[in-house]
Amino acid sequence: MIDALSNSSLLGNPPSLSAKDAAENNSQLKMDDFLQLLTSQITNQDPLEPMKDTEFISQMANIASLEQMQQFTQGFSKFADSHGEMLAQSYLGNHVIISSNNREVSGVVEAVDKLDDGSIKLIVDGETYDPSDVRRVELTQTVEN
């Protein structure tokens, strides 16, 4: 009977994302969704076999660990993006050799642009290039001598 209640309606509080929706949207359950599911589980548990304290604590520790991992991943992603920007800016004023579209371009980086989509582009001889296409960086003084 309790299983029928929990499976049919979750007492009128369905989680905001179903497992199918989460998989299709390539998203993850949020902390609120987990707490809602946990509340439903505790509310609908068998009174003759209640959830043990250790199980509850273990589940809370797992979700806290998952949330910290997600925050770490987001922070690391921001760090990686800023590192890429700093690297591109370090090319400014230096002579570079770029391999792009099956041709090699050589010149001094005149500017570094950050586009609306967040991508970084190098300007060499008035043309835009992706920083990942840079094959060699030389000091401008070395090239002139």
C-alpha positions, 0 to 999 in steps of 0.5 A: 500500500505504501509503495503504491502511494509513493510510486503514484504521487509522491504525496503530491510533491513530485521532484522537479526533474524526473530521472528521464528528464535529467538524462535527456537534458544531460543535467543532474539532480539538484540538492532540492530534488534530492531533499524532496526525494529523501523527504518522500522516502522518509514519509513513506517508509514502512513503520515496522522497518524505518530507515536506519540513522546510518543510512540517512547520514550516509545519504546526506554525506553522499549528496554533500560530497556530490555538491562540493564536487560540482562546485569544485568543477565549476570553479576549476572550469572558471580557472581554466577559462581565465588561464586561457585568456591570460595565455592569449594575452601573453602573445600580445606584441610577440611574433607568432607562427600560426597553422590555420586552414592548411596554411602557415601564417607568421606575424606579430600579434596586434590585439587580443579580442574577447568575443560576445560568446566568450571565445578569445581571438588573436589579431595578426596582420588584420586577420583573426585566429584562434589561440589554439592554432599558435605553433610558435611564439618568439620575442619580436626583438629576436625576429627583427635581428 
